[in-house]
Amino acid sequence: AIERTLSIIKPDATRRNLTGKINAKFEEAGLRIVAQKRIKLTMDQAGQFYEVHKERPFYGELCEFMASEPVVVQVLEGESAILKNREVMGATNPADAADGTIRKEFALSVGENSVHGSDAPDTAAQEISFFFSGLELVG
Ligand code: CMP
């Protein structure tokens, strides 16, 4: 089915001017960027977005990193977009990521791993509505 998923190009990647190269990977995989904006998260916003991880030892570090510099938030659309995006991103830890994936090519560490992508249909819907209004989403 045609799906939408929420993607974030993280501060380690925006800082190194990798937005275009990362977007090319999405587009080459057949994912269409149907909404996109560059924003700087506050600590509160980062904390709310990653609330599911709040008991993890890396939560504070994760939120500080995500609020440190601008990110590009985007909605990707396509056939099986949620899984396809996860394949294009590669494993969370770049040391485990397959050749040709975004994290293998660009990520610096498990924390500074260049991209985030929703992991399931329910989280995709929730994460898209966290950043985008209906008016910002055209097909
Ligand atoms: P993401 O897909 O954005 O979802 C949660 C993030 O937590 C994950 O990518 C990683 O960047 C980050 N993360 C996971 N494990 C660790 C860790 N051990 N240390 C720091 N950050 C981590």
Backbone and ligand atoms as CSV (ligand in chain L), in Angstrom:
chain,resi,resn,atom,element,x,y,z
A,1,ALA,N,N,0.840,-1.199,0.000
A,1,ALA,CA,C,0.000,0.000,0.000
A,1,ALA,C,C,0.876,1.250,0.000
A,2,ILE,N,N,0.322,2.337,-0.515
A,2,ILE,CA,C,1.023,3.622,-0.449
A,2,ILE,C,C,0.935,4.120,0.988
A,3,GLU,N,N,2.105,4.430,1.564
A,3,GLU,CA,C,2.173,4.906,2.950
A,3,GLU,C,C,2.923,6.234,3.011
A,4,ARG,N,N,2.811,6.868,4.190
A,4,ARG,CA,C,3.632,8.040,4.500
A,4,ARG,C,C,4.411,7.761,5.772
A,5,THR,N,N,5.620,8.279,5.838
A,5,THR,CA,C,6.430,8.109,7.031
A,5,THR,C,C,7.131,9.421,7.355
A,6,LEU,N,N,7.459,9.593,8.630
A,6,LEU,CA,C,8.136,10.819,9.064
A,6,LEU,C,C,9.635,10.562,9.086
A,7,SER,N,N,10.370,11.465,8.473
A,7,SER,CA,C,11.829,11.379,8.418
A,7,SER,C,C,12.419,12.645,9.019
A,8,ILE,N,N,13.534,12.494,9.731
A,8,ILE,CA,C,14.284,13.663,10.223
A,8,ILE,C,C,15.728,13.534,9.775
A,9,ILE,N,N,16.226,14.565,9.124
A,9,ILE,CA,C,17.663,14.651,8.850
A,9,ILE,C,C,18.270,15.383,10.046
A,10,LYS,N,N,19.123,14.672,10.774
A,10,LYS,CA,C,19.574,15.118,12.103
A,10,LYS,C,C,20.710,16.145,12.016
A,11,PRO,N,N,21.009,16.806,13.164
A,11,PRO,CA,C,22.003,17.883,13.158
A,11,PRO,C,C,23.389,17.491,12.623
A,12,ASP,N,N,23.822,16.263,12.862
A,12,ASP,CA,C,25.161,15.896,12.352
A,12,ASP,C,C,25.201,15.962,10.830
A,13,ALA,N,N,24.049,15.710,10.184
A,13,ALA,CA,C,23.981,15.704,8.717
A,13,ALA,C,C,23.706,17.096,8.153
A,14,THR,N,N,22.796,17.866,8.786
A,14,THR,CA,C,22.542,19.227,8.270
A,14,THR,C,C,23.820,20.066,8.392
A,15,ARG,N,N,24.550,19.869,9.498
A,15,ARG,CA,C,25.786,20.604,9.740
A,15,ARG,C,C,26.818,20.334,8.641
A,16,ARG,N,N,26.848,19.096,8.139
A,16,ARG,CA,C,27.841,18.726,7.107
A,16,ARG,C,C,27.293,18.885,5.689
A,17,ASN,N,N,26.153,19.620,5.560
A,17,ASN,CA,C,25.592,19.897,4.220
A,17,ASN,C,C,25.225,18.624,3.459
A,18,LEU,N,N,24.656,17.651,4.168
A,18,LEU,CA,C,24.328,16.375,3.534
A,18,LEU,C,C,22.847,16.233,3.173
A,19,THR,N,N,22.064,17.297,3.356
A,19,THR,CA,C,20.623,17.193,3.090
A,19,THR,C,C,20.341,16.722,1.662
A,20,GLY,N,N,21.010,17.306,0.682
A,20,GLY,CA,C,20.771,16.944,-0.718
A,20,GLY,C,C,21.161,15.510,-1.022
A,21,LYS,N,N,22.314,15.087,-0.501
A,21,LYS,CA,C,22.765,13.704,-0.751
A,21,LYS,C,C,21.821,12.696,-0.106
A,22,ILE,N,N,21.321,13.014,1.079
A,22,ILE,CA,C,20.374,12.115,1.754
A,22,ILE,C,C,19.043,12.100,1.006
A,23,ASN,N,N,18.576,13.266,0.582
A,23,ASN,CA,C,17.321,13.303,-0.181
A,23,ASN,C,C,17.449,12.529,-1.493
A,24,ALA,N,N,18.620,12.560,-2.108
A,24,ALA,CA,C,18.820,11.790,-3.348
A,24,ALA,C,C,18.647,10.299,-3.091
A,25,LYS,N,N,19.116,9.824,-1.940
A,25,LYS,CA,C,18.941,8.397,-1.583
A,25,LYS,C,C,17.453,8.045,-1.461
A,26,PHE,N,N,16.684,8.931,-0.830
A,26,PHE,CA,C,15.252,8.672,-0.700
A,26,PHE,C,C,14.600,8.628,-2.081
A,27,GLU,N,N,14.902,9.616,-2.895
A,27,GLU,CA,C,14.249,9.706,-4.211
A,27,GLU,C,C,14.658,8.548,-5.120
A,28,GLU,N,N,15.923,8.145,-5.055
A,28,GLU,CA,C,16.386,7.007,-5.868
A,28,GLU,C,C,15.659,5.723,-5.462
A,29,ALA,N,N,15.270,5.637,-4.183
A,29,ALA,CA,C,14.556,4.451,-3.701
A,29,ALA,C,C,13.060,4.522,-4.007
A,30,GLY,N,N,12.610,5.590,-4.638
A,30,GLY,CA,C,11.194,5.711,-4.989
A,30,GLY,C,C,10.356,6.394,-3.929
A,31,LEU,N,N,11.001,6.970,-2.927
A,31,LEU,CA,C,10.266,7.717,-1.903
A,31,LEU,C,C,10.132,9.168,-2.353
A,32,ARG,N,N,8.903,9.693,-2.269
A,32,ARG,CA,C,8.633,11.070,-2.689
A,32,ARG,C,C,8.593,11.962,-1.455
A,33,ILE,N,N,9.314,13.086,-1.507
A,33,ILE,CA,C,9.307,14.031,-0.383
A,33,ILE,C,C,8.090,14.935,-0.569
A,34,VAL,N,N,7.024,14.672,0.187
A,34,VAL,CA,C,5.767,15.406,-0.022
A,34,VAL,C,C,5.613,16.588,0.932
A,35,ALA,N,N,6.487,16.688,1.939
A,35,ALA,CA,C,6.513,17.866,2.813
A,35,ALA,C,C,7.906,17.922,3.422
A,36,GLN,N,N,8.379,19.143,3.654
A,36,GLN,CA,C,9.742,19.266,4.195
A,36,GLN,C,C,9.936,20.666,4.773
A,37,LYS,N,N,10.559,20.738,5.955
A,37,LYS,CA,C,10.937,22.049,6.486
A,37,LYS,C,C,12.146,21.918,7.395
A,38,ARG,N,N,12.911,23.020,7.473
A,38,ARG,CA,C,14.105,23.063,8.323
A,38,ARG,C,C,13.731,23.847,9.570
A,39,ILE,N,N,13.903,23.210,10.735
A,39,ILE,CA,C,13.504,23.833,11.995
A,39,ILE,C,C,14.578,23.570,13.048
A,40,LYS,N,N,14.554,24.376,14.120
A,40,LYS,CA,C,15.437,24.097,15.252
A,40,LYS,C,C,14.550,23.736,16.436
A,41,LEU,N,N,14.708,22.515,16.920
A,41,LEU,CA,C,13.900,22.029,18.030
A,41,LEU,C,C,14.374,22.638,19.341
A,42,THR,N,N,13.425,22.918,20.237
A,42,THR,CA,C,13.784,23.236,21.608
A,42,THR,C,C,14.029,21.904,22.341
A,43,MET,N,N,14.648,21.988,23.509
A,43,MET,CA,C,14.845,20.784,24.329
A,43,MET,C,C,13.494,20.143,24.667
A,44,ASP,N,N,12.490,20.979,24.963
A,44,ASP,CA,C,11.155,20.469,25.285
A,44,ASP,C,C,10.546,19.700,24.113
A,45,GLN,N,N,10.688,20.272,22.927
A,45,GLN,CA,C,10.129,19.609,21.741
A,45,GLN,C,C,10.843,18.289,21.458
A,46,ALA,N,N,12.189,18.298,21.578
A,46,ALA,CA,C,12.952,17.060,21.358
A,46,ALA,C,C,12.534,16.016,22.394
A,47,GLY,N,N,12.380,16.458,23.646
A,47,GLY,CA,C,11.987,15.553,24.713
A,47,GLY,C,C,10.614,14.945,24.491
A,48,GLN,N,N,9.712,15.752,23.977
A,48,GLN,CA,C,8.353,15.273,23.703
A,48,GLN,C,C,8.360,14.290,22.526
A,49,PHE,N,N,9.122,14.635,21.489
A,49,PHE,CA,C,9.176,13.756,20.318
A,49,PHE,C,C,9.714,12.373,20.690
A,50,TYR,N,N,10.745,12.357,21.534
A,50,TYR,CA,C,11.400,11.095,21.904
A,50,TYR,C,C,10.931,10.553,23.252
A,51,GLU,N,N,9.733,10.981,23.685
A,51,GLU,CA,C,9.205,10.597,24.992
A,51,GLU,C,C,9.257,9.079,25.242
A,52,VAL,N,N,9.032,8.297,24.179
A,52,VAL,CA,C,9.039,6.834,24.296
A,52,VAL,C,C,10.379,6.321,24.836
A,53,HIS,N,N,11.443,7.114,24.658
A,53,HIS,CA,C,12.776,6.686,25.107
A,53,HIS,C,C,13.181,7.302,26.445
A,54,LYS,N,N,12.217,7.917,27.166
A,54,LYS,CA,C,12.643,8.750,28.299
A,54,LYS,C,C,13.281,7.991,29.461
A,55,GLU,N,N,13.066,6.688,29.528
A,55,GLU,CA,C,13.739,5.907,30.582
A,55,GLU,C,C,15.118,5.395,30.156
A,56,ARG,N,N,15.472,5.607,28.907
A,56,ARG,CA,C,16.760,5.076,28.418
A,56,ARG,C,C,17.920,5.949,28.912
A,57,PRO,N,N,19.074,5.337,29.104
A,57,PRO,CA,C,20.229,6.092,29.608
A,57,PRO,C,C,20.697,7.199,28.652
A,58,PHE,N,N,20.395,7.053,27.367
A,58,PHE,CA,C,20.878,8.041,26.394
A,58,PHE,C,C,19.867,9.154,26.106
A,59,TYR,N,N,18.729,9.156,26.835
A,59,TYR,CA,C,17.646,10.106,26.528
A,59,TYR,C,C,18.113,11.567,26.582
A,60,GLY,N,N,18.827,11.948,27.650
A,60,GLY,CA,C,19.275,13.331,27.792
A,60,GLY,C,C,20.207,13.742,26.666
A,61,GLU,N,N,21.148,12.858,26.395
A,61,GLU,CA,C,22.123,13.097,25.324
A,61,GLU,C,C,21.414,13.203,23.960
A,62,LEU,N,N,20.459,12.317,23.738
A,62,LEU,CA,C,19.692,12.314,22.486
A,62,LEU,C,C,18.940,13.638,22.301
A,63,CYS,N,N,18.270,14.098,23.354
A,63,CYS,CA,C,17.499,15.343,23.254
A,63,CYS,C,C,18.424,16.546,23.055
A,64,GLU,N,N,19.539,16.584,23.771
A,64,GLU,CA,C,20.495,17.693,23.600
A,64,GLU,C,C,21.023,17.729,22.181
A,65,PHE,N,N,21.362,16.567,21.651
A,65,PHE,CA,C,21.854,16.493,20.277
A,65,PHE,C,C,20.797,16.979,19.284
A,66,MET,N,N,19.564,16.512,19.441
A,66,MET,CA,C,18.518,16.864,18.473
A,66,MET,C,C,18.146,18.348,18.532
A,67,ALA,N,N,18.414,18.981,19.682
A,67,ALA,CA,C,18.117,20.407,19.838
A,67,ALA,C,C,19.345,21.281,19.597
A,68,SER,N,N,20.475,20.677,19.261
A,68,SER,CA,C,21.743,21.418,19.192
A,68,SER,C,C,21.843,22.310,17.970
A,69,GLU,N,N,21.280,21.883,16.873
A,69,GLU,CA,C,21.382,22.604,15.599
A,69,GLU,C,C,20.138,22.262,14.782
A,70,PRO,N,N,19.897,22.973,13.681
A,70,PRO,CA,C,18.678,22.696,12.903
A,70,PRO,C,C,18.601,21.265,12.379
A,71,VAL,N,N,17.366,20.834,12.214
A,71,VAL,CA,C,17.073,19.541,11.583
A,71,VAL,C,C,16.154,19.811,10.385
A,72,VAL,N,N,16.087,18.851,9.480
A,72,VAL,CA,C,15.108,18.920,8.393
A,72,VAL,C,C,14.086,17.815,8.647
A,73,VAL,N,N,12.830,18.213,8.867
A,73,VAL,CA,C,11.768,17.217,9.067
A,73,VAL,C,C,11.003,17.088,7.757
A,74,GLN,N,N,10.626,15.877,7.443
A,74,GLN,CA,C,10.004,15.655,6.135
A,74,GLN,C,C,9.039,14.474,6.183
A,75,VAL,N,N,8.112,14.479,5.236
A,75,VAL,CA,C,7.199,13.358,5.064
A,75,VAL,C,C,7.551,12.683,3.741
A,76,LEU,N,N,7.827,11.397,3.822
A,76,LEU,CA,C,8.149,10.604,2.635
A,76,LEU,C,C,6.949,9.735,2.299
A,77,GLU,N,N,6.628,9.654,1.025
A,77,GLU,CA,C,5.463,8.887,0.585
A,77,GLU,C,C,5.863,7.893,-0.493
A,78,GLY,N,N,5.268,6.707,-0.445
A,78,GLY,CA,C,5.525,5.716,-1.488
A,78,GLY,C,C,5.011,4.350,-1.081
A,79,GLU,N,N,5.176,3.398,-1.978
A,79,GLU,CA,C,4.791,2.016,-1.705
A,79,GLU,C,C,5.606,1.504,-0.515
A,80,SER,N,N,4.952,1.001,0.503
A,80,SER,CA,C,5.622,0.497,1.711
A,80,SER,C,C,6.677,1.475,2.242
A,81,ALA,N,N,6.301,2.741,2.296
A,81,ALA,CA,C,7.270,3.794,2.621
A,81,ALA,C,C,7.946,3.602,3.975
A,82,ILE,N,N,7.230,3.066,4.953
A,82,ILE,CA,C,7.812,2.951,6.300
A,82,ILE,C,C,8.974,1.966,6.281
A,83,LEU,N,N,8.747,0.789,5.733
A,83,LEU,CA,C,9.804,-0.222,5.644
A,83,LEU,C,C,10.891,0.197,4.662
A,84,LYS,N,N,10.477,0.754,3.531
A,84,LYS,CA,C,11.460,1.167,2.520
A,84,LYS,C,C,12.418,2.212,3.092
A,85,ASN,N,N,11.855,3.166,3.828
A,85,ASN,CA,C,12.716,4.185,4.435
A,85,ASN,C,C,13.691,3.547,5.415
A,86,ARG,N,N,13.231,2.572,6.180
A,86,ARG,CA,C,14.123,1.923,7.153
A,86,ARG,C,C,15.238,1.171,6.432
A,87,GLU,N,N,14.923,0.612,5.275
A,87,GLU,CA,C,15.966,-0.072,4.496
A,87,GLU,C,C,16.998,0.922,3.957
A,88,VAL,N,N,16.527,2.054,3.471
A,88,VAL,CA,C,17.440,3.070,2.920
A,88,VAL,C,C,18.303,3.680,4.028
A,89,MET,N,N,17.726,3.833,5.237
A,89,MET,CA,C,18.508,4.383,6.360
A,89,MET,C,C,19.595,3.411,6.806
A,90,GLY,N,N,19.285,2.115,6.879
A,90,GLY,CA,C,20.213,1.131,7.437
A,90,GLY,C,C,20.074,1.033,8.943
A,91,ALA,N,N,20.833,0.140,9.555
A,91,ALA,CA,C,20.734,-0.114,10.992
A,91,ALA,C,C,21.036,1.145,11.807
A,92,THR,N,N,20.399,1.240,12.997
A,92,THR,CA,C,20.586,2.397,13.888
A,92,THR,C,C,22.057,2.694,14.138
A,93,ASN,N,N,22.815,1.636,14.436
A,93,ASN,CA,C,24.253,1.793,14.656
A,93,ASN,C,C,24.975,1.666,13.304
A,94,PRO,N,N,25.668,2.717,12.869
A,94,PRO,CA,C,26.320,2.661,11.547
A,94,PRO,C,C,27.295,1.492,11.407
A,95,ALA,N,N,27.819,1.004,12.537
A,95,ALA,CA,C,28.723,-0.149,12.485
A,95,ALA,C,C,28.009,-1.401,11.982
A,96,ASP,N,N,26.687,-1.436,12.132
A,96,ASP,CA,C,25.895,-2.592,11.690
A,96,ASP,C,C,25.161,-2.335,10.370
A,97,ALA,N,N,25.291,-1.148,9.815
A,97,ALA,CA,C,24.502,-0.766,8.636
A,97,ALA,C,C,25.091,-1.369,7.360
A,98,ALA,N,N,24.193,-1.771,6.454
A,98,ALA,CA,C,24.620,-2.397,5.197
A,98,ALA,C,C,25.213,-1.359,4.239
A,99,ASP,N,N,26.063,-1.842,3.349
A,99,ASP,CA,C,26.652,-0.986,2.317
A,99,ASP,C,C,25.557,-0.277,1.523
A,100,GLY,N,N,25.802,0.973,1.189
A,100,GLY,CA,C,24.875,1.729,0.358
A,100,GLY,C,C,23.791,2.444,1.144
A,101,THR,N,N,23.657,2.119,2.437
A,101,THR,CA,C,22.634,2.798,3.239
A,101,THR,C,C,23.133,4.177,3.699
A,102,ILE,N,N,22.173,5.022,4.069
A,102,ILE,CA,C,22.514,6.377,4.522
A,102,ILE,C,C,23.419,6.331,5.750
A,103,ARG,N,N,23.059,5.489,6.723
A,103,ARG,CA,C,23.859,5.471,7.956
A,103,ARG,C,C,25.242,4.892,7.720
A,104,LYS,N,N,25.360,3.909,6.840
A,104,LYS,CA,C,26.693,3.382,6.517
A,104,LYS,C,C,27.560,4.474,5.896
A,105,GLU,N,N,26.981,5.242,4.992
A,105,GLU,CA,C,27.777,6.244,4.272
A,105,GLU,C,C,28.035,7.502,5.084
A,106,PHE,N,N,27.054,7.915,5.924
A,106,PHE,CA,C,27.149,9.255,6.508
A,106,PHE,C,C,27.167,9.312,8.029
A,107,ALA,N,N,26.631,8.312,8.730
A,107,ALA,CA,C,26.493,8.431,10.185
A,107,ALA,C,C,27.847,8.409,10.876
A,108,LEU,N,N,27.910,9.132,12.004
A,108,LEU,CA,C,29.161,9.243,12.758
A,108,LEU,C,C,29.198,8.264,13.929
A,109,SER,N,N,28.038,7.946,14.490
A,109,SER,CA,C,27.951,7.070,15.663
A,109,SER,C,C,26.491,6.674,15.844
A,110,VAL,N,N,26.220,5.827,16.829
A,110,VAL,CA,C,24.827,5.403,17.073
A,110,VAL,C,C,23.949,6.595,17.474
A,111,GLY,N,N,24.530,7.583,18.134
A,111,GLY,CA,C,23.778,8.777,18.508
A,111,GLY,C,C,23.673,9.750,17.339
A,112,GLU,N,N,24.824,10.072,16.748
A,112,GLU,CA,C,24.854,11.005,15.609
A,112,GLU,C,C,24.719,10.175,14.339
A,113,ASN,N,N,23.495,9.657,14.133
A,113,ASN,CA,C,23.299,8.690,13.042
A,113,ASN,C,C,22.508,9.248,11.854
A,114,SER,N,N,22.568,10.564,11.698
A,114,SER,CA,C,22.167,11.273,10.465
A,114,SER,C,C,20.680,11.327,10.135
A,115,VAL,N,N,19.937,10.264,10.432
A,115,VAL,CA,C,18.511,10.254,10.082
A,115,VAL,C,C,17.682,9.514,11.129
A,116,HIS,N,N,16.421,9.914,11.218
A,116,HIS,CA,C,15.408,9.180,11.982
A,116,HIS,C,C,14.287,8.809,11.022
A,117,GLY,N,N,13.680,7.665,11.218
A,117,GLY,CA,C,12.496,7.301,10.448
A,117,GLY,C,C,11.505,6.576,11.333
A,118,SER,N,N,10.216,6.811,11.112
A,118,SER,CA,C,9.170,6.140,11.890
A,118,SER,C,C,9.305,4.625,11.749
A,119,ASP,N,N,8.893,3.899,12.811
A,119,ASP,CA,C,9.093,2.442,12.771
A,119,ASP,C,C,7.834,1.631,12.479
A,120,ALA,N,N,6.679,2.260,12.460
A,120,ALA,CA,C,5.426,1.508,12.236
A,120,ALA,C,C,4.321,2.482,11.829
A,121,PRO,N,N,3.210,1.970,11.263
A,121,PRO,CA,C,2.136,2.864,10.805
A,121,PRO,C,C,1.581,3.786,11.897
A,122,ASP,N,N,1.408,3.268,13.120
A,122,ASP,CA,C,0.831,4.127,14.166
A,122,ASP,C,C,1.805,5.229,14.578
A,123,THR,N,N,3.093,4.901,14.710
A,123,THR,CA,C,4.063,5.942,15.066
A,123,THR,C,C,4.260,6.914,13.901
A,124,ALA,N,N,4.176,6.435,12.668
A,124,ALA,CA,C,4.311,7.328,11.507
A,124,ALA,C,C,3.219,8.395,11.544
A,125,ALA,N,N,1.977,7.975,11.768
A,125,ALA,CA,C,0.859,8.936,11.809
A,125,ALA,C,C,1.049,9.937,12.947
A,126,GLN,N,N,1.468,9.431,14.094
A,126,GLN,CA,C,1.665,10.286,15.267
A,126,GLN,C,C,2.820,11.269,15.047
A,127,GLU,N,N,3.929,10.781,14.477
A,127,GLU,CA,C,5.101,11.638,14.262
A,127,GLU,C,C,4.847,12.667,13.156
A,128,ILE,N,N,4.104,12.295,12.115
A,128,ILE,CA,C,3.779,13.266,11.058
A,128,ILE,C,C,2.951,14.404,11.644
A,129,SER,N,N,1.956,14.055,12.464
A,129,SER,CA,C,1.095,15.109,13.011
A,129,SER,C,C,1.813,15.932,14.083
A,130,PHE,N,N,2.908,15.410,14.645
A,130,PHE,CA,C,3.715,16.186,15.591
A,130,PHE,C,C,4.324,17.405,14.883
A,131,PHE,N,N,4.727,17.243,13.625
A,131,PHE,CA,C,5.456,18.299,12.911
A,131,PHE,C,C,4.651,19.020,11.837
A,132,PHE,N,N,3.633,18.358,11.262
A,132,PHE,CA,C,2.947,18.932,10.103
A,132,PHE,C,C,1.436,19.014,10.327
A,133,SER,N,N,0.841,20.098,9.822
A,133,SER,CA,C,-0.612,20.218,9.817
A,133,SER,C,C,-1.139,19.655,8.503
A,134,GLY,N,N,-2.410,19.366,8.468
A,134,GLY,CA,C,-3.044,18.852,7.259
A,134,GLY,C,C,-2.799,19.752,6.049
A,135,LEU,N,N,-2.801,21.078,6.290
A,135,LEU,CA,C,-2.604,22.041,5.201
A,135,LEU,C,C,-1.235,21.937,4.545
A,136,GLU,N,N,-0.261,21.425,5.290
A,136,GLU,CA,C,1.114,21.333,4.778
A,136,GLU,C,C,1.346,20.045,3.973
A,137,LEU,N,N,0.334,19.192,3.929
A,137,LEU,CA,C,0.489,17.883,3.295
A,137,LEU,C,C,-0.316,17.806,2.020
A,138,VAL,N,N,0.367,17.882,0.907
A,138,VAL,CA,C,-0.308,17.696,-0.383
A,138,VAL,C,C,0.153,16.383,-0.992
A,139,GLY,N,N,-0.711,15.730,-1.718
A,139,GLY,CA,C,-0.432,14.387,-2.220
A,139,GLY,C,C,0.577,14.268,-3.297
L,1,CMP,P1,P,16.289,7.199,16.164
L,1,CMP,O1,O,15.791,6.349,15.050
L,1,CMP,O2,O,16.200,8.665,15.986
L,1,CMP,O3,O,15.523,6.805,17.499
L,1,CMP,C1,C,16.099,6.944,18.778
L,1,CMP,C2,C,17.543,7.317,18.723
L,1,CMP,O4,O,18.267,7.103,19.896
L,1,CMP,C3,C,18.247,6.483,17.697
L,1,CMP,O5,O,17.830,6.849,16.403
L,1,CMP,C4,C,19.707,6.760,18.025
L,1,CMP,O6,O,20.238,7.868,17.352
L,1,CMP,C5,C,19.624,7.079,19.502
L,1,CMP,N1,N,20.334,6.032,20.244
L,1,CMP,C6,C,20.049,4.720,20.262
L,1,CMP,N2,N,20.937,4.079,21.044
L,1,CMP,C7,C,21.792,5.005,21.508
L,1,CMP,C8,C,22.917,4.958,22.348
L,1,CMP,N3,N,23.357,3.800,22.861
L,1,CMP,N4,N,23.556,6.114,22.598
L,1,CMP,C9,C,23.100,7.285,22.081
L,1,CMP,N5,N,22.030,7.382,21.266
L,1,CMP,C10,C,21.393,6.254,20.989
